[in-house]
Amino acid sequence: MDRLISCEFNMDTACVELKFANGSIIAIDTIAVENKVADNMYQRSELDYLIYNDPVGYADLILNGDPETYLKTVTECNSLDT
């Protein structure tokens, strides 16, 4: 890939869009990603936080990382039954 010149969340398409200096674009469908990797509202919330506050980090996680392991590490869902 060529040099990244912008990365932002496009609210109209619900995609994180990466634009490169050579004119290529990668669009990550955030809804499809959430449906595939998020098991609960805490994991969806973590992905939403990244989408709005760190779209570059979100894109890196989805394209180069392991989102399932990341979400299990940073979120904790405790049952109300004790």
C-alpha positions as a printed Julia matrix, in Angstrom:
82×3 Matrix{Float64}:
   0.0     0.0    0.0
   0.96    3.57  -0.55
   1.08    6.25   2.11
  -2.16    6.75   4.11
  -3.47   10.3    3.73
  -6.77   10.1    5.64
  -8.82    7.79   7.8
 -12.26    8.71   9.02
 -15.69    7.32   9.83
 -18.28    8.05   7.13
 -21.64    8.26   8.88
 -23.56    8.01   5.59
 -22.12    4.6    4.71
 -21.29    3.38   8.26
 -17.76    2.65   7.03
 -14.31    3.59   8.24
 -12.63    4.82   5.07
  -8.87    4.81   4.51
  -7.61    6.9    1.6
  -4.11    6.44   0.2
  -1.85    8.77  -1.78
  -2.1     6.56  -4.88
  -5.89    7.09  -4.96
  -6.93    3.72  -3.55
  -9.58    3.52  -0.85
 -10.4     0.82   1.68
 -13.86    0.97   3.28
 -14.46   -1.18   6.38
 -18.16   -1.94   6.93
 -18.45   -1.36  10.68
 -21.88   -2.96  10.99
 -20.68   -6.19   9.37
 -17.62   -6.24  11.64
 -19.74   -5.77  14.77
 -22.13   -8.52  13.71
 -19.23  -10.91  13.14
 -16.92  -10.25  16.12
 -18.96   -8.65  18.94
 -20.83  -11.02  21.25
 -22.37   -8.5   23.66
 -23.14   -4.82  24.18
 -19.81   -4.18  25.93
 -17.83   -5.38  22.94
 -20.03   -3.37  20.57
 -19.5    -0.33  22.76
 -15.72   -0.78  22.63
 -15.8    -1.01  18.83
 -18.04    2.08  18.66
 -15.59    3.99  20.85
 -12.73    3.13  18.5
 -14.76    3.99  15.4
 -15.58    7.5   16.64
 -12.45    8.33  18.64
  -9.62    6.38  16.98
 -10.57    5.3   13.45
  -6.92    4.61  12.58
  -6.64    2.28  15.6
  -9.92    0.62  14.61
  -8.72    0.07  11.04
  -5.4    -1.31  12.27
  -7.19   -3.7   14.64
  -9.55   -4.99  11.95
  -6.99   -5.24   9.12
  -3.9    -6.36  11.06
  -4.99   -7.52  14.49
  -7.16  -10.09  16.17
 -10.39   -8.27  17.1
 -11.94  -11.24  18.91
  -8.99  -11.59  21.29
  -8.78   -7.81  21.76
 -12.47   -7.57  22.68
 -12.29  -10.48  25.12
  -9.27   -8.83  26.76
 -10.64   -5.29  27.14
 -14.29   -6.04  27.95
 -15.76   -7.98  30.79
 -19.36   -9.04  30.97
 -20.44  -10.08  34.46
 -23.7   -11.88  35.03
 -26.21  -10.3   37.39
 -26.87  -13.74  38.89
 -24.66  -14.23  41.95
